[in-house]
Amino acid sequence: MTITFEGRPIRVPQGTSVAAALLAGGVREFRSSIVGAVARAPYCMMGVCFECLVEIDGIPARQSCLVPVRDGMRIRRQNGAPELEDFNTGDDHEE
């Protein structure tokens, strides 16, 4: 399978988590912190610490350690906090 990180193709085996695939591909900075823009990377690899957040196929703040790779995935660094409209599902309800 091939995924892309920041436009760079990475070949990965099926069944690998996005975090494991990126680490094996040499990626060391997955996101920047909300305060101070400090580089962050996976720590626990089991969905507890939230250090592995990335944007996957345009959806921000995905826990890359919990998402299995899929051929053609487009992955980008998560820079700071995502904008609230990034989470809009189109199910807006009027009050």
C-alpha positions in Angstrom: 0.0 0.0 0.0 1.1 3.6 -0.5 0.1 6.5 1.7 1.3 10.1 1.4 2.6 12.3 4.2 2.9 16.0 3.4 3.0 14.9 -0.3 5.7 12.3 0.2 4.8 8.7 -0.7 5.4 6.0 1.9 5.0 2.3 1.1 3.5 0.4 4.1 2.2 -3.1 4.8 -1.6 -3.6 5.1 -2.9 -3.8 8.7 -0.4 -1.2 10.0 -1.6 1.8 12.0 -1.0 5.2 10.5 1.3 6.1 13.4 3.4 2.9 13.0 3.6 3.5 9.2 4.7 7.1 9.6 7.3 6.2 12.2 8.7 3.4 10.0 8.8 5.9 7.1 11.0 8.2 9.1 8.4 10.8 10.2 9.4 12.2 13.6 7.0 15.2 13.9 3.3 14.4 13.7 1.8 17.6 15.1 2.7 20.9 16.8 1.4 21.7 20.3 -1.4 24.2 20.8 0.8 26.4 23.1 4.3 27.1 21.8 4.0 25.1 18.5 6.4 22.5 19.9 6.8 19.4 17.7 5.1 16.3 19.1 5.1 12.6 18.1 3.4 9.3 19.3 4.0 8.3 22.9 1.7 5.6 24.0 0.6 4.0 20.7 -2.7 3.0 22.2 -5.0 6.0 22.1 -4.5 7.5 25.5 -2.0 10.4 25.1 -3.3 12.1 21.9 0.3 13.0 20.9 -0.2 11.3 17.5 -2.9 13.6 16.1 -2.7 14.2 12.4 -5.0 15.2 9.5 -6.2 12.2 7.5 -7.9 12.8 4.1 -8.8 16.3 5.2 -10.2 15.4 8.6 -8.2 17.0 11.4 -7.3 15.7 14.9 -7.3 11.9 14.0 -5.5 9.6 16.5 -3.1 8.0 14.0 -2.2 5.1 16.4 -5.9 3.9 16.2 -6.4 4.3 12.4 -5.4 1.4 10.1 -3.7 2.5 6.8 -5.7 2.4 3.7 -4.2 2.6 0.2 -4.1 6.2 -1.0 -4.5 7.9 2.4 -3.4 11.6 2.4 -1.9 12.5 5.8 -0.7 15.9 7.0 0.7 17.3 10.2 -1.8 18.7 12.7 -0.7 22.2 13.3 -2.0 23.5 16.7 -5.7 23.2 17.4 -8.1 22.5 14.5 -10.7 25.1 13.6 -14.2 24.4 14.9 -15.6 24.4 11.4 -13.3 21.5 10.6 -15.6 19.4 12.6 -18.8 20.5 10.9 -20.7 17.4 9.8 -23.3 19.2 7.9 -26.0 18.3 10.4 -26.6 21.9 11.5 -29.8 22.3 13.5 -31.6 25.6 13.8 -33.0 26.4 17.2 
